[in-house]
Amino acid sequence: MPRKEYLELAGDGVYRIVLGLLYKVVLSTYVYQMLLALNNTGTVIYSIKYMYLYTLYLFFDFAGYSLMAVGSSNILGIQTPMNFNKPFLSVDIKDFWTRWHITLSTWLRDFVFSRVLMQAIRKKWFKNRLHNATYAYMVNMLVMGFWHGLSVSYIVYGFYHGVLMAGFEVYQKKSNFYKKNKNKNWYKLLSWFVTMNLVMIGFFIFSGEPYKILLTILKR
């Protein structure tokens, strides 16, 4: 690698390490302290607060580690792909999974979704391509859930996103409302709002907190 090119890459690496430290050490720690300060009242208000804060904590924590890893690779002269690409600007659930944990979602797309879809088409498991695609999405996201671990929270999280991805596939293909309005600004804004809240509900499931809330309610 030419010296000038390496210095530019290394400079970018230093920047990403500093940004990663800001995310991980400062922002994620601050948000985590806010999470700890919440009192589990088992109410809807508590659940909403926890959902939003946990999403921010998870992003700053995970994105911080990822930035530091990419930055370190750049300093070593190894160009490494980014793991996040402004996920909170996602306008639909498919868009989200092209922006969040990109290394994992890309691997799943190439080695799980595509292979399951091709197998379903080749073996004619279902009558049409839409059914094949929805089945492949469900399998893909369930594998994603199991990849995180055998916890019920992770598996339910995977199933939840499988339903979202499969549901959105049907919506895209079958809804005249979507086809008519998808490029309009008001629709993009509404779609962004709905998507972000669905994503945060998923992270709420992922956190395992719903089960703690349920126990709090049952103890009353």
Residue frames relative to the residue before (quaternion, step in Angstrom):
aa qw qx qy qz dx dy dz
M 1.0000 0.0000 0.0000 0.0000 0.00 0.00 0.00
P 0.4902 -0.6659 0.4708 0.3076 3.63 -0.84 0.92
R 0.6321 -0.5799 0.3673 0.3595 3.56 -1.08 0.78
K 0.6630 0.5121 -0.3115 0.4485 3.58 0.88 -0.94
E 0.6571 0.5078 -0.3020 0.4681 3.56 0.95 -0.89
Y 0.6516 0.5116 -0.3179 0.4610 3.58 0.98 -0.83
L 0.6541 0.5199 -0.3210 0.4459 3.60 0.91 -0.88
E 0.6329 0.5130 -0.3268 0.4791 3.58 1.04 -0.72
L 0.6614 0.5000 -0.2969 0.4737 3.57 0.98 -0.89
A 0.6619 0.4997 -0.3024 0.4699 3.59 0.96 -0.86
G 0.6300 0.5302 -0.3306 0.4612 3.58 1.03 -0.78
D 0.6371 0.5049 -0.3115 0.4921 3.54 1.05 -0.81
G 0.6279 0.5481 -0.3269 0.4455 3.58 1.07 -0.75
V 0.6401 0.5145 -0.3182 0.4735 3.58 0.97 -0.85
Y 0.6374 0.5320 -0.3200 0.4564 3.57 0.97 -0.90
R 0.6958 0.4744 -0.2838 0.4586 3.59 0.86 -0.93
I 0.6171 0.5273 -0.3519 0.4661 3.60 1.05 -0.62
V 0.6527 0.5033 -0.3097 0.4741 3.59 0.93 -0.88
L 0.6606 0.4918 -0.3060 0.4777 3.59 0.94 -0.88
G 0.6402 0.5294 -0.3182 0.4568 3.58 1.02 -0.80
L 0.6386 0.5128 -0.3173 0.4781 3.57 1.02 -0.78
L 0.6217 0.5299 -0.3350 0.4696 3.58 1.04 -0.76
Y 0.6591 0.5067 -0.3012 0.4670 3.57 0.92 -0.91
K 0.7605 0.4271 -0.2100 0.4416 3.54 0.71 -1.19
V 0.7705 0.3943 -0.2076 0.4558 3.58 0.69 -1.09
V 0.7691 0.3609 -0.1918 0.4914 3.57 0.92 -0.88
L 0.7866 0.3791 -0.2084 0.4406 3.57 0.42 -1.22
S 0.6877 0.4650 -0.3076 0.4651 3.61 0.82 -0.90
T 0.6311 0.5290 -0.3301 0.4614 3.59 1.05 -0.73
Y 0.6460 0.5239 -0.3119 0.4593 3.56 0.98 -0.87
V 0.6840 0.4704 -0.2873 0.4779 3.58 0.87 -0.95
Y 0.6302 0.5409 -0.3356 0.4446 3.59 1.02 -0.76
Q 0.6258 0.5238 -0.3318 0.4732 3.58 1.05 -0.73
M 0.6243 0.5206 -0.3312 0.4791 3.58 1.08 -0.69
L 0.6220 0.5359 -0.3326 0.4640 3.57 1.07 -0.74
L 0.6708 0.5057 -0.2941 0.4558 3.56 0.91 -0.95
A 0.6563 0.5328 -0.3059 0.4380 3.57 1.11 -0.68
L 0.5495 0.6161 -0.4022 0.3958 3.59 1.23 -0.32
N 0.2894 -0.7421 0.5815 0.1656 3.55 -1.05 0.81
N 0.3809 -0.7435 0.5055 0.2160 3.57 -0.61 1.15
T 0.0372 -0.8237 0.5646 -0.0375 3.53 -0.12 1.36
G 0.4338 -0.7191 0.4451 0.3107 3.56 1.28 -0.18
T 0.5224 0.6431 -0.4042 0.3876 3.58 1.24 0.37
V 0.6624 -0.4876 0.3865 0.4172 3.54 -1.32 0.23
I 0.6312 0.5432 -0.3303 0.4443 3.59 0.99 -0.84
Y 0.6428 0.5096 -0.3183 0.4752 3.58 0.95 -0.85
S 0.6562 0.5281 -0.3110 0.4402 3.57 0.91 -0.94
I 0.6604 0.5045 -0.3050 0.4651 3.58 0.96 -0.87
K 0.6459 0.5141 -0.3191 0.4654 3.58 0.93 -0.89
Y 0.6686 0.5011 -0.3012 0.4596 3.57 0.89 -0.96
M 0.6383 0.5552 -0.3209 0.4259 3.57 0.95 -0.92
Y 0.7018 0.4593 -0.2691 0.4733 3.58 0.83 -0.97
L 0.6847 0.4846 -0.2945 0.4578 3.58 0.88 -0.90
Y 0.6517 0.5157 -0.3263 0.4505 3.58 0.94 -0.82
T 0.6118 0.5502 -0.3443 0.4521 3.57 1.05 -0.75
L 0.6681 0.4891 -0.2944 0.4773 3.58 0.92 -0.91
Y 0.6433 0.5272 -0.3197 0.4539 3.57 0.95 -0.89
L 0.6740 0.5045 -0.2986 0.4495 3.57 0.85 -1.00
F 0.6595 0.5124 -0.3137 0.4518 3.57 0.94 -0.86
F 0.7046 0.4630 -0.2848 0.4561 3.59 0.73 -1.03
D 0.6473 0.5205 -0.3179 0.4572 3.58 1.04 -0.77
F 0.7358 0.4277 -0.2320 0.4710 3.57 0.73 -1.10
A 0.6701 0.4856 -0.3019 0.4733 3.59 0.91 -0.89
G 0.6037 0.5647 -0.3514 0.4396 3.58 1.12 -0.65
Y 0.6518 0.4971 -0.3030 0.4861 3.57 0.94 -0.91
S 0.6698 0.5185 -0.2994 0.4392 3.56 0.91 -0.96
L 0.6452 0.5189 -0.3181 0.4618 3.58 0.98 -0.83
M 0.6644 0.4979 -0.3083 0.4644 3.57 0.96 -0.84
A 0.6335 0.5238 -0.3285 0.4652 3.59 1.07 -0.73
V 0.6629 0.4904 -0.2991 0.4802 3.58 0.94 -0.90
G 0.6506 0.5267 -0.3110 0.4500 3.57 0.97 -0.88
S 0.6534 0.5113 -0.3093 0.4648 3.57 0.96 -0.87
S 0.6398 0.5195 -0.3201 0.4672 3.58 1.01 -0.82
N 0.6449 0.5293 -0.3218 0.4476 3.57 0.97 -0.85
I 0.6435 0.5202 -0.3210 0.4606 3.58 0.99 -0.82
L 0.6782 0.4669 -0.2778 0.4949 3.57 1.15 -0.66
G 0.5616 -0.6343 0.3690 0.3822 3.56 1.30 0.04
I 0.5802 0.5607 -0.3703 0.4603 3.56 1.30 0.31
Q 0.2829 -0.7639 0.5571 0.1617 3.57 -0.59 1.13
T 0.0671 -0.8131 0.5776 -0.0272 3.55 -0.61 1.22
P 0.4790 -0.6838 0.4588 0.3040 3.62 -0.85 0.87
M 0.5274 -0.6235 0.4787 0.3225 3.55 -1.16 0.64
N 0.3894 -0.7367 0.5115 0.2098 3.56 -1.12 0.71
F 0.7623 0.2223 -0.1403 0.5914 3.57 1.28 -0.27
N 0.0356 -0.7919 0.6096 0.0073 3.56 -1.08 0.75
K 0.7503 -0.4114 0.2159 0.4702 3.57 0.28 1.34
P 0.0114 0.8630 -0.5048 0.0122 3.61 0.75 1.02
F 0.6622 0.5195 -0.3206 0.4346 3.60 1.11 -0.54
L 0.5913 0.5111 -0.3852 0.4906 3.56 1.27 0.36
S 0.3869 0.7487 -0.4630 0.2747 3.59 1.29 0.08
V 0.2648 -0.7920 0.5341 0.1313 3.57 -0.88 0.96
D 0.7782 0.0568 -0.1000 0.6174 3.58 1.28 0.01
I 0.6930 -0.5168 0.3044 0.4000 3.57 -1.23 0.35
K 0.6118 0.5253 -0.3570 0.4714 3.61 1.09 -0.56
D 0.6229 0.5376 -0.3218 0.4684 3.54 1.03 -0.83
F 0.6224 0.5569 -0.3353 0.4359 3.57 1.01 -0.83
W 0.7344 0.4338 -0.2408 0.4632 3.57 0.87 -0.93
T 0.5945 0.4807 -0.3992 0.5062 3.58 1.26 0.28
R 0.7106 0.4445 -0.2351 0.4921 3.57 1.31 -0.18
W 0.7322 0.3982 -0.2093 0.5114 3.61 1.15 -0.62
H 0.8396 -0.0381 -0.0047 0.5419 3.58 -0.93 0.96
I 0.0238 -0.8778 0.4785 -0.0041 3.52 0.90 1.07
T 0.6277 0.5472 -0.3501 0.4291 3.60 0.97 -0.75
L 0.6864 0.4620 -0.2805 0.4866 3.58 0.95 -0.87
S 0.6890 0.4915 -0.2997 0.4404 3.59 0.78 -0.98
T 0.6363 0.5170 -0.3280 0.4692 3.60 1.07 -0.70
W 0.6420 0.5146 -0.3171 0.4717 3.58 0.98 -0.85
L 0.6600 0.5028 -0.3057 0.4670 3.59 0.92 -0.89
R 0.6343 0.5346 -0.3280 0.4520 3.57 0.98 -0.82
D 0.7352 0.4467 -0.2368 0.4516 3.57 0.87 -0.99
F 0.8124 0.3158 -0.1309 0.4723 3.57 0.90 -0.93
V 0.7324 0.3376 -0.2381 0.5413 3.60 1.21 -0.21
F 0.7373 0.4326 -0.2568 0.4508 3.59 0.44 -1.19
S 0.7086 0.4712 -0.2803 0.4442 3.59 0.68 -1.08
R 0.6884 0.4859 -0.2907 0.4533 3.58 0.94 -0.87
V 0.6398 0.5032 -0.3253 0.4812 3.58 1.02 -0.79
L 0.6487 0.5236 -0.3163 0.4527 3.58 0.96 -0.87
M 0.6755 0.4897 -0.2960 0.4650 3.59 0.87 -0.93
Q 0.6426 0.5174 -0.3162 0.4684 3.56 1.03 -0.80
A 0.6498 0.5179 -0.3126 0.4602 3.58 0.98 -0.86
I 0.6599 0.4927 -0.3024 0.4800 3.59 1.00 -0.82
R 0.6759 0.5111 -0.2920 0.4436 3.57 0.89 -0.98
K 0.7492 0.3923 -0.2034 0.4935 3.57 0.95 -0.94
K 0.3394 -0.7731 0.4680 0.2609 3.57 1.37 -0.10
W 0.1018 0.8285 -0.5391 0.1121 3.54 0.84 1.04
F 0.7911 0.1585 -0.0697 0.5866 3.56 1.09 -0.70
K 0.6388 -0.5882 0.3600 0.3413 3.54 -1.25 0.47
N 0.8210 0.1062 -0.0550 0.5582 3.61 1.02 -0.61
R 0.6836 -0.5200 0.3419 0.3812 3.54 -1.32 0.40
L 0.5999 0.5728 -0.3689 0.4196 3.59 1.08 -0.62
H 0.6559 0.4923 -0.3070 0.4829 3.59 0.96 -0.83
N 0.6198 0.5383 -0.3354 0.4621 3.56 1.04 -0.75
A 0.6763 0.5029 -0.2882 0.4545 3.57 0.92 -0.94
T 0.6698 0.4918 -0.3148 0.4588 3.60 0.88 -0.87
Y 0.6226 0.5272 -0.3346 0.4716 3.58 1.06 -0.73
A 0.6632 0.5084 -0.3013 0.4593 3.58 0.94 -0.92
Y 0.6333 0.5227 -0.3322 0.4641 3.59 1.02 -0.74
M 0.6474 0.5177 -0.3253 0.4551 3.59 0.95 -0.85
V 0.6637 0.4909 -0.3056 0.4745 3.59 0.89 -0.91
N 0.6460 0.5534 -0.3092 0.4253 3.56 0.91 -0.98
M 0.7407 0.4142 -0.2386 0.4721 3.57 0.79 -1.00
L 0.5895 0.5377 -0.3748 0.4721 3.60 1.14 -0.47
V 0.6141 0.5218 -0.3384 0.4859 3.58 1.05 -0.74
M 0.6201 0.5397 -0.3312 0.4632 3.57 1.03 -0.80
G 0.6523 0.5142 -0.3134 0.4603 3.58 0.97 -0.84
F 0.6821 0.4720 -0.2814 0.4824 3.58 0.91 -0.93
W 0.5765 0.5879 -0.3746 0.4262 3.60 1.12 -0.62
H 0.6642 0.5006 -0.3069 0.4626 3.59 1.02 -0.73
G 0.7136 -0.3909 0.2592 0.5203 3.59 1.13 -0.55
L 0.5842 -0.6088 0.4211 0.3329 3.56 -1.31 0.16
S 0.3657 0.7287 -0.4916 0.3060 3.57 1.25 0.25
V 0.5783 -0.5878 0.4401 0.3555 3.56 -1.10 0.73
S 0.6153 0.5708 -0.3402 0.4241 3.58 1.02 -0.82
Y 0.6873 0.4841 -0.2846 0.4607 3.59 0.90 -0.91
I 0.6644 0.5049 -0.3042 0.4594 3.56 0.98 -0.86
V 0.6476 0.4967 -0.3100 0.4877 3.58 1.00 -0.83
Y 0.6082 0.5531 -0.3357 0.4598 3.56 1.09 -0.76
G 0.6636 0.4959 -0.2992 0.4735 3.58 0.93 -0.86
F 0.6468 0.5122 -0.3108 0.4720 3.57 0.97 -0.89
Y 0.6278 0.5532 -0.3203 0.4441 3.57 0.98 -0.91
H 0.7131 0.4317 -0.2647 0.4848 3.58 0.84 -0.94
G 0.5690 0.5671 -0.3827 0.4562 3.58 1.16 -0.45
V 0.6478 0.5073 -0.3007 0.4823 3.56 1.00 -0.88
L 0.6537 0.5137 -0.3157 0.4572 3.59 0.95 -0.87
M 0.6876 0.4814 -0.2886 0.4607 3.58 0.85 -0.96
A 0.6672 0.4874 -0.2999 0.4767 3.58 0.93 -0.88
G 0.6523 0.5232 -0.3056 0.4554 3.56 0.98 -0.88
F 0.6753 0.4853 -0.2994 0.4679 3.56 0.95 -0.85
E 0.5885 0.5624 -0.3624 0.4539 3.58 1.11 -0.63
V 0.6614 0.4874 -0.2956 0.4875 3.59 0.95 -0.90
Y 0.6433 0.5361 -0.3109 0.4495 3.57 0.95 -0.92
Q 0.6577 0.5144 -0.3058 0.4575 3.60 0.92 -0.90
K 0.7430 0.4388 -0.2272 0.4514 3.54 0.88 -0.98
K 0.7934 0.3667 -0.1562 0.4600 3.59 1.00 -0.82
S 0.6769 0.5372 -0.3025 0.4021 3.61 1.07 -0.62
N 0.3405 -0.7308 0.5598 0.1910 3.56 -0.72 1.09
F 0.5796 0.5828 -0.3636 0.4384 3.57 1.16 -0.65
Y 0.6570 0.5004 -0.3003 0.4772 3.57 0.96 -0.88
K 0.6822 0.4992 -0.2937 0.4463 3.57 0.82 -0.98
K 0.6776 0.5051 -0.2846 0.4526 3.56 1.06 -0.77
N 0.8217 0.3076 -0.1066 0.4677 3.58 0.95 -0.92
K 0.4382 0.7619 -0.4275 0.2115 3.61 1.21 -0.29
N 0.7306 0.4185 -0.2437 0.4814 3.61 1.08 -0.55
K 0.5241 0.6325 -0.4120 0.3943 3.58 1.29 0.03
N 0.5809 -0.6328 0.3898 0.3319 3.58 -0.97 0.85
W 0.6520 0.5155 -0.3311 0.4467 3.59 0.93 -0.86
Y 0.6518 0.5092 -0.3191 0.4627 3.58 1.04 -0.76
K 0.6339 0.5314 -0.3299 0.4549 3.59 0.98 -0.81
L 0.6499 0.5101 -0.3118 0.4693 3.58 1.01 -0.83
L 0.6627 0.4948 -0.2989 0.4761 3.57 0.93 -0.91
S 0.6542 0.5147 -0.3060 0.4620 3.56 0.96 -0.89
W 0.6231 0.5319 -0.3319 0.4676 3.59 1.03 -0.78
F 0.6689 0.5080 -0.3030 0.4503 3.60 0.87 -0.97
V 0.6708 0.4878 -0.2952 0.4743 3.58 0.88 -0.94
T 0.6523 0.5308 -0.3115 0.4424 3.58 0.92 -0.92
M 0.6722 0.5060 -0.3050 0.4462 3.58 0.84 -0.96
N 0.6846 0.4722 -0.2980 0.4685 3.58 0.93 -0.81
L 0.6197 0.5173 -0.3451 0.4789 3.60 1.07 -0.62
V 0.6292 0.5269 -0.3212 0.4726 3.58 1.04 -0.80
M 0.6851 0.4860 -0.2874 0.4602 3.58 0.90 -0.90
I 0.5887 0.5359 -0.3669 0.4812 3.59 1.11 -0.59
G 0.6297 0.5381 -0.3224 0.4582 3.57 1.04 -0.79
F 0.6716 0.4779 -0.2973 0.4819 3.57 0.93 -0.85
F 0.5832 0.5632 -0.3601 0.4615 3.57 1.15 -0.60
I 0.6406 0.4980 -0.3067 0.4976 3.58 1.01 -0.83
F 0.6429 0.5526 -0.3010 0.4366 3.56 0.94 -0.99
S 0.6586 0.5506 -0.3028 0.4139 3.58 1.01 -0.84
G 0.4115 -0.7128 0.4704 0.3182 3.58 1.16 -0.56
E 0.4596 0.7218 -0.4235 0.2974 3.59 1.26 -0.12
P 0.5812 0.5947 -0.4027 0.3825 3.68 0.95 -0.61
Y 0.6558 0.5129 -0.3171 0.4542 3.59 1.04 -0.74
K 0.6219 0.5210 -0.3296 0.4829 3.59 1.12 -0.65
I 0.6341 0.5204 -0.3215 0.4731 3.55 1.05 -0.79
L 0.6342 0.5317 -0.3236 0.4587 3.57 1.00 -0.84
L 0.6486 0.5087 -0.3170 0.4691 3.60 0.97 -0.83
T 0.6236 0.5398 -0.3314 0.4581 3.58 1.03 -0.79
I 0.6649 0.4981 -0.2968 0.4709 3.56 0.96 -0.89
L 0.6783 0.5076 -0.2915 0.4442 3.60 0.93 -0.90
K 0.6569 0.5255 -0.3051 0.4464 3.59 1.16 -0.58
R 0.5231 0.6552 -0.4144 0.3541 3.59 1.20 -0.25
